[in-house]
Amino acid sequence: MRRARRSRLSLLAAAFMMCDVLYRFFGDFRPVDWVSCILELLFILVVLWLEVPDVLHKWKVHKKVRIVQRLLLDGNKFQITAPATDFDNVTVISEWVEGVKAWIESSNQTLSDNSILAELAFSRRNVQPDFLYGVISPIADARGWYRELLHRMNNLVNIMEKADVYF
Protein backbone atom coordinates (compact mmCIF):
# COMPACT_ATOMS: atom_id res chain seq x y z
CA MET A 1 0.00 0.00 0.00
CA ARG A 2 2.77 2.41 0.90
CA ARG A 3 4.65 1.69 -2.32
CA ALA A 4 1.61 2.48 -4.44
CA ARG A 5 1.08 5.76 -2.56
CA ARG A 6 4.78 6.62 -2.82
CA SER A 7 4.86 5.89 -6.58
CA ARG A 8 1.74 8.05 -7.10
CA LEU A 9 3.32 10.85 -5.07
CA SER A 10 6.59 10.65 -7.00
CA LEU A 11 4.67 10.63 -10.30
CA LEU A 12 2.76 13.74 -9.19
CA ALA A 13 6.01 15.47 -8.18
CA ALA A 14 7.61 14.61 -11.52
CA ALA A 15 4.59 15.98 -13.41
CA PHE A 16 4.73 19.20 -11.37
CA MET A 17 8.46 19.58 -12.06
CA MET A 18 7.92 19.02 -15.81
CA CYS A 19 5.18 21.66 -15.91
CA ASP A 20 7.45 24.09 -14.06
CA VAL A 21 10.34 23.44 -16.47
CA LEU A 22 8.08 23.88 -19.52
CA TYR A 23 6.67 27.12 -18.08
CA ARG A 24 10.15 28.51 -17.43
CA PHE A 25 11.37 27.41 -20.85
CA PHE A 26 8.42 28.68 -22.90
CA GLY A 27 7.10 31.32 -20.53
CA ASP A 28 8.54 34.44 -22.10
CA PHE A 29 8.43 33.48 -25.76
CA ARG A 30 7.93 36.36 -28.15
CA PRO A 31 5.92 35.93 -31.38
CA VAL A 32 9.13 35.86 -33.42
CA ASP A 33 10.37 32.97 -31.30
CA TRP A 34 7.15 31.05 -31.97
CA VAL A 35 7.47 31.58 -35.72
CA SER A 36 11.10 30.48 -35.66
CA CYS A 37 10.24 27.39 -33.61
CA ILE A 38 7.37 26.46 -35.96
CA LEU A 39 9.58 26.89 -39.05
CA GLU A 40 12.27 24.68 -37.54
CA LEU A 41 9.70 22.01 -36.71
CA LEU A 42 8.33 22.18 -40.24
CA PHE A 43 11.83 21.80 -41.64
CA ILE A 44 12.42 18.73 -39.47
CA LEU A 45 9.10 17.24 -40.59
CA VAL A 46 9.97 17.78 -44.28
CA VAL A 47 13.36 16.13 -43.83
CA LEU A 48 11.75 13.18 -42.07
CA TRP A 49 9.06 12.97 -44.76
CA LEU A 50 11.76 12.74 -47.43
CA GLU A 51 14.20 10.43 -45.67
CA VAL A 52 12.09 7.91 -43.75
CA PRO A 53 10.49 6.22 -46.81
CA ASP A 54 13.91 5.75 -48.41
CA VAL A 55 15.35 4.18 -45.28
CA LEU A 56 12.33 1.91 -44.89
CA HIS A 57 12.57 0.83 -48.54
CA LYS A 58 16.27 -0.01 -48.20
CA TRP A 59 15.52 -2.02 -45.07
CA LYS A 60 12.71 -3.90 -46.86
CA VAL A 61 14.93 -4.63 -49.87
CA HIS A 62 17.70 -5.87 -47.58
CA LYS A 63 15.23 -8.26 -45.94
CA LYS A 64 14.07 -9.57 -49.32
CA VAL A 65 17.66 -10.02 -50.53
CA ARG A 66 18.31 -12.20 -47.48
CA ILE A 67 15.39 -14.42 -48.54
CA VAL A 68 16.80 -14.70 -52.08
CA GLN A 69 20.24 -15.53 -50.64
CA ARG A 70 18.70 -18.35 -48.62
CA LEU A 71 16.98 -19.69 -51.75
CA LEU A 72 20.26 -19.49 -53.66
CA LEU A 73 22.05 -21.35 -50.88
CA ASP A 74 19.44 -24.13 -51.01
CA GLY A 75 19.86 -24.36 -54.80
CA ASN A 76 23.63 -24.46 -54.41
CA LYS A 77 23.27 -27.60 -52.28
CA PHE A 78 21.55 -29.31 -55.22
CA GLN A 79 24.25 -28.10 -57.59
CA ILE A 80 26.96 -29.56 -55.36
CA THR A 81 25.17 -32.90 -55.00
CA ALA A 82 24.38 -33.34 -58.72
CA PRO A 83 24.81 -36.98 -59.77
CA ALA A 84 27.81 -37.67 -61.97
CA THR A 85 27.83 -39.91 -65.06
CA ASP A 86 29.57 -42.75 -63.23
CA PHE A 87 26.79 -42.81 -60.62
CA ASP A 88 24.02 -45.19 -61.68
CA ASN A 89 21.74 -45.51 -58.65
CA VAL A 90 18.37 -44.72 -60.22
CA THR A 91 16.52 -44.13 -56.94
CA VAL A 92 19.07 -41.59 -55.67
CA ILE A 93 19.10 -39.77 -59.00
CA SER A 94 15.28 -39.74 -59.10
CA GLU A 95 15.23 -38.35 -55.55
CA TRP A 96 17.68 -35.64 -56.60
CA VAL A 97 15.49 -34.72 -59.59
CA GLU A 98 12.39 -34.61 -57.37
CA GLY A 99 14.31 -32.47 -54.88
CA VAL A 100 15.23 -30.01 -57.64
CA LYS A 101 11.60 -29.89 -58.78
CA ALA A 102 10.47 -29.26 -55.19
CA TRP A 103 13.13 -26.54 -54.76
CA ILE A 104 11.98 -24.79 -57.94
CA GLU A 105 8.35 -24.95 -56.82
CA SER A 106 9.05 -23.74 -53.26
CA SER A 107 11.36 -20.97 -54.53
CA ASN A 108 8.71 -19.85 -56.98
CA GLN A 109 6.11 -19.77 -54.19
CA THR A 110 8.41 -17.85 -51.83
CA LEU A 111 9.20 -15.29 -54.50
CA SER A 112 5.54 -14.90 -55.44
CA ASP A 113 4.75 -14.20 -51.78
CA ASN A 114 7.33 -11.40 -51.79
CA SER A 115 7.18 -9.92 -55.30
CA ILE A 116 5.36 -10.74 -58.52
CA LEU A 117 8.23 -9.26 -60.55
CA ALA A 118 10.75 -11.50 -58.78
CA GLU A 119 8.56 -14.53 -59.46
CA LEU A 120 8.37 -13.65 -63.14
CA ALA A 121 12.12 -13.12 -63.35
CA PHE A 122 12.73 -16.46 -61.63
CA SER A 123 10.47 -18.31 -64.09
CA ARG A 124 11.97 -16.62 -67.16
CA ARG A 125 14.08 -18.70 -69.50
CA ASN A 126 16.97 -17.02 -71.28
CA VAL A 127 17.07 -17.35 -75.03
CA GLN A 128 20.46 -18.92 -75.26
CA PRO A 129 21.59 -22.34 -76.40
CA ASP A 130 21.27 -25.09 -73.84
CA PHE A 131 24.48 -26.90 -73.09
CA LEU A 132 24.78 -30.63 -72.72
CA TYR A 133 26.33 -31.29 -69.33
CA GLY A 134 28.21 -34.50 -70.03
CA VAL A 135 29.47 -34.85 -66.48
CA ILE A 136 25.90 -35.19 -65.17
CA SER A 137 24.12 -38.55 -65.28
CA PRO A 138 21.55 -38.93 -68.08
CA ILE A 139 19.35 -41.15 -65.90
CA ALA A 140 15.88 -39.70 -65.09
CA ASP A 141 16.67 -36.61 -67.21
CA ALA A 142 19.10 -35.38 -64.56
CA ARG A 143 20.99 -33.38 -67.19
CA GLY A 144 17.89 -31.44 -68.15
CA TRP A 145 17.04 -30.71 -64.53
CA TYR A 146 20.63 -29.71 -63.80
CA ARG A 147 20.42 -27.26 -66.71
CA GLU A 148 17.10 -25.97 -65.31
CA LEU A 149 18.65 -25.64 -61.85
CA LEU A 150 21.52 -23.55 -63.25
CA HIS A 151 19.09 -21.32 -65.18
CA ARG A 152 17.02 -20.73 -62.07
CA MET A 153 20.07 -20.04 -59.90
CA ASN A 154 21.32 -17.56 -62.51
CA ASN A 155 17.91 -15.86 -62.36
CA LEU A 156 18.19 -15.63 -58.56
CA VAL A 157 21.61 -13.99 -58.88
CA ASN A 158 20.11 -11.46 -61.31
CA ILE A 159 17.29 -10.76 -58.86
CA MET A 160 19.81 -10.14 -56.08
CA GLU A 161 21.89 -7.81 -58.24
CA LYS A 162 18.85 -5.70 -59.16
CA ALA A 163 16.94 -6.00 -55.89
CA ASP A 164 15.67 -2.41 -56.01
CA VAL A 165 13.82 -3.21 -59.23
CA TYR A 166 12.17 -6.39 -58.00
CA PHE A 167 11.22 -5.45 -54.43
N, C-alpha and C positions, 0 to 999 in steps of 0.2 A: 504494500500500500504506500509506504513512504517513497519507494523508488518511483512509482508512477507519479506521485505528487511532485517529487523533485525534478523528474524529467519534464513535466508540464511547466513547472516554474522556470527551469532553465530554457525551455523553448520560448516562453513568454519574454524572458530577459533578452534572448538573442533577437527576437522579432523587434523589441523595443530599440535595441542597439542598432539594428539595420535601418529602422525608420529614422533614427537620429542621424546616422551617417548619410543617408540619402538626402535628408533635409539640409544638412550642412554642405553637402556637395552641390546640390542643385538649388539651394535656397536663394541665392542672389544672382541667378542667371538673367542676363539681359536678352532682349529679343534677337540681337545679332548672334549671341551664343547659341540660342535655340536653332536658328537657321543654319549655322555652321554645323551643329551636331546632327541635324536632320540630313544635311547634304553628305556628311561623312557616312552616316548610316546607309543612305541610298547608294553611295559609291560601293560600300562593302556588299550590299545586297546584289548589285549588278555584277560585281566580280564573282561572287558565289554562284549567281545564276549562270554565268558563262563557264565557270571552271568545274563545278560539281558534276554536270552531265558527262563531261569528257572523262573525268576520273572514274565515274561509275561505269562508263562504257569500257574503258581499259581494263578495269577489274573484271567485268563480265567476260570480255574476250580472253583474258588470262585464264579464267576458270574453264572456259570452253576448250582452250588449247590444251589444258591438262587432260581433259576427257579424250581429245584426239590423240594425245601422246600415249595414254593408256591403251587405246584401241590399236595404235601402231605397235606398241610393245607386245600385245597379244598376237598380232599378225606376225611379228618377227619370230615368235616361238614356233609358229607353223613353218616359217621359212627355214628355220634352223633344223627342224625335224623332218624335212621333206625326204621321202624315201628315195634312195639311190637305185640305179639300174640293177645292181647286183643283189638287191633285196627283193625277195620274191614271196614274202608272206602276204597273201591276198587279204586276210582279215585285218592285219595292221594297216595296210595301205588303204583299204576301204574305210577304216576308222579315221585315218588321216584325212581322206577326202571328205567324209561326213563332218569332221571337225572344221575343215576349211569352209564348207558350206554353212555350217552353224555360225562360224565367226563372221562371215559376210552378212548373214541375215541379222545377227545381233548388232553388228556395227551399223548396218543400215538403219535399224530401229533406233539405236542410240542417237545417231545423227539426225534422224527425222524428228526425234523429241526435242532436239536442241536448235536445229535450223533446217528449213526446207532446202535452202541453197546448198548447204553442206551435203545433204542427202543426195541431191541431184549431181553434185560434183563427184561424190563417191561412186555413184552408179554409172557415170559416164565412161565410155570406152574410147580410148584414143584411136585415131585413124592412123595406125602405123602397122607395119607388118609384124605378125606374130612370129616369134622365134620358136624353134623346136629345141627344147631343153633336153638334150641327149643324156645328161647325167641323172635325170629324174626317171623313175620307173614308169613304163607305159601301162602298167596294170591299173585297172579301174579308172582310166583316163586321168591319172595323177599328173601327167604333164600338162594337160589342159587346165586343171585346177591350180597347178603351181603358177602357170602363166596368169590365170585370173587373180590369184593371190598377189602376185607382183604388180599387176595393174591397179588393184585396189589399194595396195600399200603406197604406190606412187601417187594415187589420188589423195590419200590421207596426208602425205608430205606436202602436196600442193595446197591442201586446205590449211595446214599449219602455217605455211609460208605467207598465205594471204588471209589470215584470220580476220582482219578487219572487214574484209569483203563479205565473208560468210556468216559472221556472227554479229 
